[in-house]
Amino acid sequence: MISVRGIHKSFDEKEVLTGIDLDIPDNSTMVILGPSGQGKTVFIKTLVRLIEPDAGSISYDGEDILRMSRREWQAYQNNIAFVFQNSALFDFLDVRENLSLFLRMHKKLTPFQMYAEVSRAITFVGLGDDVLDKYPEELSGGMRKRVAIARAMIKRPKYIFYDEPTTGLDQNNAEKVSELILMLKKEIAATSIIVTHDIKLMRDVADRVALLREGNISFTGTKDEISAETLDFLYETRGEYDL
Amino acid sequence: MARIPSEHFFEKLGERSISFFTTVYEIAILFMQTIRALPSLWFYRRQFIEQLYAFSVKTLPIAAVIAIFIGLGATVQSTYQSSELLTRAVLVNVIFKTTILELCPIVLSLVLAGKLGASLAAEIGSMKISEQIEALETMSLDPVGFLVVPRVVAGLLMLPVITIIANFLAIFSSFFVSAVTSEWISAAEFGSGLEMDFKVFEMYFGNLIKPAVYGVLIALMGSYFGLKTSGGAKGVGAASTNAVVVSAVFIVIFDYYLGKLLL
C-alpha cells in the first residue's frame, strides 16, 4: 500500500500541492482526476521522487521512501514503472533497445531470453515484431504510447504510474490504452496509479478515484460514488463531459 | 530619457553575480558527481563507445581541415615576417612550437566546443524537455553515469588523439608549403628547425595535457547546460549557445593558467 501524508510542494511563491493525504491500496487502480493546472503531474512525480516534496511523507508498504538514500531508492525503483505523458522513449535507441535497456542493465539474461521478453511485451501491447527495428520518431503517437506501456511492463513492477496516458490520442488509441491498462493489471497484478483529466478513462479503469483540486484531494471513493455535481464543481462546468 | 534607478542597477548586478556563482558551483558539483560515478563506466560501456566514436571519427574531418590550414597560415605568416636577423630553421622552430603548444590545441578546442558542445547540450537538453532523463531515473539508471561520464571520459581521451593527428597534419602542411611547393627552406633545414631546443614535456603539454583538459571542459559544459535545459525548443537553443560560449571562455582562461603553471 502507498500512504501519502501531508505532501506540500511549492515552486517559487506558488504552492502547488497543499498538504495531500492519500492511501492507495495494493492491487487496485487509483485514478487521480482533475482538470489541467491542479498539480496532477507534480503529484505523481512526487510519488516516485522525480520531484522532491517540501514536506510530508510517502510510504510504500510502510517504508518511507523520502528517508531512503539515493542508492537505496535507485534499487527500490526496480519495483516501479512510470509511463510518461509524452511516452519519453529514448530517441537515440530503436524500439528493441528501448524495451531491452532495463533488462540489459539490471537483469542477467541471455540474448535469447531477452529477445523472448521483448517479443512478448511488444505482442502484449498489440504491435508486431516489425516495429522493433524502428526508432520512436518513426512511430505514431498511439504506437509510442503502447511501446511506453510495453517498456513499463517489461520491468514487471509492483507499482505502475501513468501520467495522462490518453492525452493527445484519438478515441481509438485512447480506448486501446484503457484496455491495455486493464490487461496489464491482470497480467502482472500491479497497483496502478493514474493521473488524468479524462473522465472516460476514469470510468473505464478506476477501482478508486481521488479528485484533485487546487493542490489537494477534495474527494476519494469509488467511481460510482462520484456525483455529477462533484464533477461539475471540479471542472467548473455543467455536464460538459462524457460520462 | 528615463533614468535607471541605481537600486535597480545594483539589484540586477547582484542577481547576475549570484547566478554566476551558482552556475560555477553547480558545474563543480557535476564534476564531482562525474568523478564519483566513474566506476560505473564499465556498466555504461556501450554509451561510452558511442561517445568515443562521436568525439573521434565524427570530428576528424573538420579537425583535419582546420589543422592543415593552421599549418599553412602559420607558415605564410612567418615567412612573410622573416628577416635577416633570424635563420629560417629558427623560424621553423617558432612555427613548430607555436602550432604544437598553442595554435592547434586552442583553435581546435574552440571549434570543437562549437561542434561538440552545442550538440551535447542540444542532445541532452532535448532529452530533458521530453522527460527522457526522468525516464532514465525511473529505470534505476543514473543520468550522470549514463549521460555525463561517457561523454567526459570520451572528451578526456579523444581530444588528445584528435590533437596529435591535427598537430601532425599542421606540421606536415607547413613542411609542404615551405619546402616542397616553394624553395623557402630545404627539407634538411626544416628537420633541423624541428629538432632545435626540442623538449619532450612540450610535446606532452601540447598534445596531451591541454587537449585532455579542454575535452573535459567541452563535455562537462555541454552536459551541464543540457541537464539544466527548461522550457522547450527555445530552452534547447539557449542551452546550446550557453554551452558553446561558456566552454570557449573556460578554454581561453585555462589556456592561460595551464601555460603559466606548467611551462
Interface residues (C-beta under 8 A of the other chain):
Chain A: K45 V48 L50 Q74 A75 Q77 N78 I80 A81 F82 F84 Q85 N86 A88 L89 F90 D91 F92 L101 F102 M105 H106 K155
Chain B: F43 E123 S126 M127 S130 E131 Q132 E134 A135 E137 T138 M139 S140 L141 D142
